[in-house]
Amino acid sequence: MNWGSLDQFLAMGGYATYVWGSYIVSVLVLAVEVVLLRRRHRTLRAGAGRSAQQPDTVA
């Protein structure tokens, strides 16, 4: 593919809405995934710390 200018590149031959929209959605989904993974990691580490501090009980 050969684009003569930046405007032509950004227009993507008339499909800019689909091309750039898919890139934006993909980046947003990946960013949300990273945030959720970090939150879950933090929660699991805090839970592991709490369970490690509790004495073992034998039934």
PAFIMAR-147762 format. One line per field, with one value per atom (N, C-alpha, C): x, y, z; atom name; residue in one letter. Coordinates in steps of 0.02 Angstrom, whole numbers, plus 50000, padded with zeros to 5 digits. Layout:
xx: [X / ...]
yy: [Y / ...]
zz: [Z / ...]
atom: [CA / ...]
type: [A / ...]
//
This chain:
xx: [50042 / 50000 / 50045 / 50023 / 50062 / 50016 / 50032 / 49994 / 50036 / 50004 / 50040 / 50048 / 50006 / 50010 / 49984 / 49993 / 49970 / 49893 / 49861 / 49788 / 49762 / 49794 / 49773 / 49785 / 49840 / 49853 / 49800 / 49784 / 49735 / 49665 / 49650 / 49584 / 49577 / 49632 / 49633 / 49587 / 49589 / 49550 / 49475 / 49452 / 49381 / 49358 / 49402 / 49384 / 49413 / 49428 / 49460 / 49419 / 49353 / 49310 / 49317 / 49318 / 49323 / 49394 / 49443 / 49513 / 49532 / 49526 / 49547 / 49501 / 49437 / 49390 / 49409 / 49430 / 49450 / 49514 / 49560 / 49621 / 49604 / 49560 / 49542 / 49507 / 49460 / 49425 / 49475 / 49521 / 49570 / 49614 / 49637 / 49680 / 49641 / 49578 / 49537 / 49525 / 49510 / 49499 / 49562 / 49619 / 49682 / 49697 / 49683 / 49695 / 49650 / 49586 / 49540 / 49563 / 49587 / 49611 / 49670 / 49716 / 49774 / 49751 / 49705 / 49680 / 49646 / 49604 / 49569 / 49618 / 49668 / 49718 / 49757 / 49776 / 49812 / 49769 / 49705 / 49659 / 49651 / 49642 / 49635 / 49698 / 49755 / 49819 / 49826 / 49809 / 49812 / 49765 / 49704 / 49655 / 49679 / 49706 / 49730 / 49790 / 49835 / 49892 / 49869 / 49821 / 49795 / 49761 / 49723 / 49690 / 49740 / 49793 / 49845 / 49880 / 49891 / 49923 / 49880 / 49815 / 49769 / 49765 / 49762 / 49757 / 49822 / 49878 / 49942 / 49949 / 49915 / 49920 / 49873 / 49822 / 49775 / 49804 / 49795 / 49821 / 49782 / 49816 / 49784 / 49740 / 49681 / 49637 / 49627 / 49630 / 49622 / 49553 / 49514 / 49446 / 49444]
yy: [49942 / 50000 / 50062 / 50110 / 50171 / 50231 / 50268 / 50328 / 50389 / 50439 / 50499 / 50549 / 50544 / 50593 / 50560 / 50595 / 50571 / 50567 / 50616 / 50615 / 50552 / 50533 / 50472 / 50410 / 50410 / 50354 / 50349 / 50405 / 50405 / 50388 / 50405 / 50390 / 50315 / 50280 / 50208 / 50189 / 50228 / 50211 / 50212 / 50252 / 50256 / 50211 / 50171 / 50124 / 50145 / 50208 / 50232 / 50218 / 50227 / 50216 / 50145 / 50096 / 50026 / 50009 / 50032 / 50015 / 50046 / 50112 / 50145 / 50128 / 50118 / 50097 / 50030 / 49983 / 49918 / 49923 / 49965 / 49975 / 50005 / 50054 / 50086 / 50037 / 49998 / 49949 / 49897 / 49875 / 49825 / 49852 / 49913 / 49943 / 49952 / 49974 / 49982 / 49916 / 49864 / 49798 / 49773 / 49781 / 49760 / 49800 / 49865 / 49907 / 49886 / 49873 / 49850 / 49783 / 49739 / 49673 / 49681 / 49726 / 49737 / 49765 / 49812 / 49841 / 49787 / 49746 / 49694 / 49641 / 49624 / 49576 / 49603 / 49666 / 49697 / 49699 / 49716 / 49719 / 49649 / 49599 / 49531 / 49507 / 49524 / 49505 / 49536 / 49600 / 49635 / 49602 / 49586 / 49555 / 49486 / 49447 / 49380 / 49384 / 49432 / 49440 / 49461 / 49507 / 49529 / 49471 / 49431 / 49373 / 49321 / 49311 / 49263 / 49288 / 49352 / 49381 / 49374 / 49383 / 49377 / 49304 / 49257 / 49187 / 49162 / 49189 / 49169 / 49194 / 49248 / 49276 / 49242 / 49207 / 49174 / 49107 / 49092 / 49028 / 48970 / 48914 / 48854 / 48824 / 48802 / 48770 / 48698 / 48653 / 48582 / 48561 / 48532 / 48512 / 48442]
zz: [50000 / 50000 / 50000 / 49963 / 49956 / 49968 / 50020 / 50036 / 50019 / 49989 / 49969 / 50026 / 50076 / 50131 / 50195 / 50250 / 50314 / 50315 / 50283 / 50280 / 50245 / 50192 / 50156 / 50199 / 50235 / 50279 / 50333 / 50365 / 50419 / 50394 / 50331 / 50302 / 50285 / 50277 / 50263 / 50205 / 50153 / 50094 / 50105 / 50151 / 50166 / 50222 / 50249 / 50302 / 50370 / 50378 / 50439 / 50501 / 50496 / 50554 / 50580 / 50534 / 50555 / 50578 / 50542 / 50559 / 50626 / 50632 / 50693 / 50751 / 50736 / 50789 / 50819 / 50776 / 50802 / 50843 / 50823 / 50862 / 50931 / 50932 / 50995 / 51041 / 51015 / 51056 / 51083 / 51042 / 51064 / 51119 / 51112 / 51164 / 51229 / 51224 / 51284 / 51319 / 51282 / 51312 / 51346 / 51314 / 51345 / 51408 / 51407 / 51466 / 51524 / 51509 / 51561 / 51589 / 51547 / 51569 / 51617 / 51602 / 51645 / 51713 / 51712 / 51775 / 51817 / 51786 / 51823 / 51850 / 51812 / 51836 / 51895 / 51892 / 51948 / 52010 / 52002 / 52059 / 52090 / 52048 / 52074 / 52108 / 52080 / 52110 / 52180 / 52185 / 52249 / 52300 / 52277 / 52322 / 52346 / 52301 / 52320 / 52367 / 52354 / 52400 / 52469 / 52472 / 52537 / 52573 / 52537 / 52567 / 52591 / 52554 / 52574 / 52636 / 52642 / 52701 / 52763 / 52754 / 52810 / 52834 / 52787 / 52806 / 52837 / 52818 / 52847 / 52919 / 52935 / 53003 / 53052 / 53028 / 53072 / 53096 / 53160 / 53186 / 53157 / 53149 / 53124 / 53178 / 53160 / 53208 / 53187 / 53235 / 53220 / 53245 / 53202 / 53220 / 53246]
atom: [N / CA / C / N / CA / C / N / CA / C / N / CA / C / N / CA / C / N / CA / C / N / CA / C / N / CA / C / N / CA / C / N / CA / C / N / CA / C / N / CA / C / N / CA / C / N / CA / C / N / CA / C / N / CA / C / N / CA / C / N / CA / C / N / CA / C / N / CA / C / N / CA / C / N / CA / C / N / CA / C / N / CA / C / N / CA / C / N / CA / C / N / CA / C / N / CA / C / N / CA / C / N / CA / C / N / CA / C / N / CA / C / N / CA / C / N / CA / C / N / CA / C / N / CA / C / N / CA / C / N / CA / C / N / CA / C / N / CA / C / N / CA / C / N / CA / C / N / CA / C / N / CA / C / N / CA / C / N / CA / C / N / CA / C / N / CA / C / N / CA / C / N / CA / C / N / CA / C / N / CA / C / N / CA / C / N / CA / C / N / CA / C / N / CA / C / N / CA / C / N / CA / C / N / CA / C]
type: [M / M / M / N / N / N / W / W / W / G / G / G / S / S / S / L / L / L / D / D / D / Q / Q / Q / F / F / F / L / L / L / A / A / A / M / M / M / G / G / G / G / G / G / Y / Y / Y / A / A / A / T / T / T / Y / Y / Y / V / V / V / W / W / W / G / G / G / S / S / S / Y / Y / Y / I / I / I / V / V / V / S / S / S / V / V / V / L / L / L / V / V / V / L / L / L / A / A / A / V / V / V / E / E / E / V / V / V / V / V / V / L / L / L / L / L / L / R / R / R / R / R / R / R / R / R / H / H / H / R / R / R / T / T / T / L / L / L / R / R / R / A / A / A / G / G / G / A / A / A / G / G / G / R / R / R / S / S / S / A / A / A / Q / Q / Q / Q / Q / Q / P / P / P / D / D / D / T / T / T / V / V / V / A / A / A]
//
